[in-house]
Amino acid sequence: MIKFTGFFKKFLKDESGQSLGEYALILGIIAVAAVTVLVALKDKLITTFTKIKDAL
C-alpha cells in the first residue's frame, strides 16, 4: 500500500505530458465534431439505414 501511495503522489506531481484539462478539451472538440457530422449527414444516414432495413 505504501508503494501505491508513493506512486500516486509522484504521479500527481509529474507535469510532463498531457494534463487532464488538455485531454478534456480534446475530448470536447471531438464530441462537438462528431455531433456536427452526424447532424449534417442525418438524412443520408436515415436513407442508408432504411435501404438496409428494406433489403433484409
mmCIF file of the C-alpha atoms, coordinates in Angstrom:
data_MODEL
# 
_entry.id   MODEL 
# 
loop_
_atom_site.group_PDB 
_atom_site.id 
_atom_site.type_symbol 
_atom_site.label_atom_id 
_atom_site.label_alt_id 
_atom_site.label_comp_id 
_atom_site.label_asym_id 
_atom_site.label_entity_id 
_atom_site.label_seq_id 
_atom_site.pdbx_PDB_ins_code 
_atom_site.Cartn_x 
_atom_site.Cartn_y 
_atom_site.Cartn_z 
_atom_site.occupancy 
_atom_site.B_iso_or_equiv 
_atom_site.pdbx_formal_charge 
_atom_site.auth_seq_id 
_atom_site.auth_comp_id 
_atom_site.auth_asym_id 
_atom_site.auth_atom_id 
_atom_site.pdbx_PDB_model_num 
ATOM 1  C CA . MET A 1 1  ? 0.000   0.000  0.000   1.00 0.00 ? 1  MET A CA 1 
ATOM 2  C CA . ILE A 1 2  ? 2.872   2.360  0.754   1.00 0.00 ? 2  ILE A CA 1 
ATOM 3  C CA . LYS A 1 3  ? 4.334   1.808  -2.716  1.00 0.00 ? 3  LYS A CA 1 
ATOM 4  C CA . PHE A 1 4  ? 0.989   2.634  -4.302  1.00 0.00 ? 4  PHE A CA 1 
ATOM 5  C CA . THR A 1 5  ? 0.603   5.820  -2.241  1.00 0.00 ? 5  THR A CA 1 
ATOM 6  C CA . GLY A 1 6  ? 4.109   6.924  -3.173  1.00 0.00 ? 6  GLY A CA 1 
ATOM 7  C CA . PHE A 1 7  ? 3.463   6.181  -6.836  1.00 0.00 ? 7  PHE A CA 1 
ATOM 8  C CA . PHE A 1 8  ? 0.170   8.106  -6.721  1.00 0.00 ? 8  PHE A CA 1 
ATOM 9  C CA . LYS A 1 9  ? 1.803   11.172 -5.124  1.00 0.00 ? 9  LYS A CA 1 
ATOM 10 C CA . LYS A 1 10 ? 4.623   11.047 -7.681  1.00 0.00 ? 10 LYS A CA 1 
ATOM 11 C CA . PHE A 1 11 ? 2.078   10.694 -10.497 1.00 0.00 ? 11 PHE A CA 1 
ATOM 12 C CA . LEU A 1 12 ? 0.124   13.766 -9.335  1.00 0.00 ? 12 LEU A CA 1 
ATOM 13 C CA . LYS A 1 13 ? 3.280   15.900 -9.104  1.00 0.00 ? 13 LYS A CA 1 
ATOM 14 C CA . ASP A 1 14 ? 4.544   14.858 -12.554 1.00 0.00 ? 14 ASP A CA 1 
ATOM 15 C CA . GLU A 1 15 ? 3.889   17.679 -15.021 1.00 0.00 ? 15 GLU A CA 1 
ATOM 16 C CA . SER A 1 16 ? 5.276   16.034 -18.141 1.00 0.00 ? 16 SER A CA 1 
ATOM 17 C CA . GLY A 1 17 ? 2.890   15.018 -20.882 1.00 0.00 ? 17 GLY A CA 1 
ATOM 18 C CA . GLN A 1 18 ? -0.738  15.989 -21.246 1.00 0.00 ? 18 GLN A CA 1 
ATOM 19 C CA . SER A 1 19 ? -2.737  17.320 -18.349 1.00 0.00 ? 19 SER A CA 1 
ATOM 20 C CA . LEU A 1 20 ? -6.295  16.310 -17.566 1.00 0.00 ? 20 LEU A CA 1 
ATOM 21 C CA . GLY A 1 21 ? -7.572  19.665 -18.762 1.00 0.00 ? 21 GLY A CA 1 
ATOM 22 C CA . GLU A 1 22 ? -5.968  19.211 -22.164 1.00 0.00 ? 22 GLU A CA 1 
ATOM 23 C CA . TYR A 1 23 ? -7.457  15.738 -22.502 1.00 0.00 ? 23 TYR A CA 1 
ATOM 24 C CA . ALA A 1 24 ? -10.891 17.103 -21.586 1.00 0.00 ? 24 ALA A CA 1 
ATOM 25 C CA . LEU A 1 25 ? -10.539 19.871 -24.167 1.00 0.00 ? 25 LEU A CA 1 
ATOM 26 C CA . ILE A 1 26 ? -9.574  17.401 -26.893 1.00 0.00 ? 26 ILE A CA 1 
ATOM 27 C CA . LEU A 1 27 ? -12.466 15.123 -25.944 1.00 0.00 ? 27 LEU A CA 1 
ATOM 28 C CA . GLY A 1 28 ? -14.879 18.056 -26.054 1.00 0.00 ? 28 GLY A CA 1 
ATOM 29 C CA . ILE A 1 29 ? -13.688 19.114 -29.509 1.00 0.00 ? 29 ILE A CA 1 
ATOM 30 C CA . ILE A 1 30 ? -14.031 15.548 -30.812 1.00 0.00 ? 30 ILE A CA 1 
ATOM 31 C CA . ALA A 1 31 ? -17.547 15.285 -29.351 1.00 0.00 ? 31 ALA A CA 1 
ATOM 32 C CA . VAL A 1 32 ? -18.661 18.554 -30.957 1.00 0.00 ? 32 VAL A CA 1 
ATOM 33 C CA . ALA A 1 33 ? -17.178 17.498 -34.293 1.00 0.00 ? 33 ALA A CA 1 
ATOM 34 C CA . ALA A 1 34 ? -18.897 14.095 -34.141 1.00 0.00 ? 34 ALA A CA 1 
ATOM 35 C CA . VAL A 1 35 ? -22.290 15.644 -33.354 1.00 0.00 ? 35 VAL A CA 1 
ATOM 36 C CA . THR A 1 36 ? -21.841 18.198 -36.148 1.00 0.00 ? 36 THR A CA 1 
ATOM 37 C CA . VAL A 1 37 ? -21.024 15.480 -38.686 1.00 0.00 ? 37 VAL A CA 1 
ATOM 38 C CA . LEU A 1 38 ? -23.948 13.318 -37.590 1.00 0.00 ? 38 LEU A CA 1 
ATOM 39 C CA . VAL A 1 39 ? -26.379 16.228 -37.828 1.00 0.00 ? 39 VAL A CA 1 
ATOM 40 C CA . ALA A 1 40 ? -25.033 17.172 -41.262 1.00 0.00 ? 40 ALA A CA 1 
ATOM 41 C CA . LEU A 1 41 ? -25.344 13.590 -42.547 1.00 0.00 ? 41 LEU A CA 1 
ATOM 42 C CA . LYS A 1 42 ? -28.654 12.814 -40.828 1.00 0.00 ? 42 LYS A CA 1 
ATOM 43 C CA . ASP A 1 43 ? -30.740 12.476 -43.994 1.00 0.00 ? 43 ASP A CA 1 
ATOM 44 C CA . LYS A 1 44 ? -28.143 10.326 -45.775 1.00 0.00 ? 44 LYS A CA 1 
ATOM 45 C CA . LEU A 1 45 ? -27.841 8.063  -42.743 1.00 0.00 ? 45 LEU A CA 1 
ATOM 46 C CA . ILE A 1 46 ? -31.607 7.644  -42.484 1.00 0.00 ? 46 ILE A CA 1 
ATOM 47 C CA . THR A 1 47 ? -31.820 6.796  -46.195 1.00 0.00 ? 47 THR A CA 1 
ATOM 48 C CA . THR A 1 48 ? -28.947 4.328  -45.999 1.00 0.00 ? 48 THR A CA 1 
ATOM 49 C CA . PHE A 1 49 ? -30.315 2.505  -42.959 1.00 0.00 ? 49 PHE A CA 1 
ATOM 50 C CA . THR A 1 50 ? -33.813 2.424  -44.455 1.00 0.00 ? 50 THR A CA 1 
ATOM 51 C CA . LYS A 1 51 ? -32.405 0.768  -47.600 1.00 0.00 ? 51 LYS A CA 1 
ATOM 52 C CA . ILE A 1 52 ? -30.559 -1.774 -45.463 1.00 0.00 ? 52 ILE A CA 1 
ATOM 53 C CA . LYS A 1 53 ? -33.685 -2.476 -43.417 1.00 0.00 ? 53 LYS A CA 1 
ATOM 54 C CA . ASP A 1 54 ? -35.809 -2.916 -46.539 1.00 0.00 ? 54 ASP A CA 1 
ATOM 55 C CA . ALA A 1 55 ? -33.240 -5.264 -48.079 1.00 0.00 ? 55 ALA A CA 1 
ATOM 56 C CA . LEU A 1 56 ? -33.406 -7.532 -45.058 1.00 0.00 ? 56 LEU A CA 1 
# 
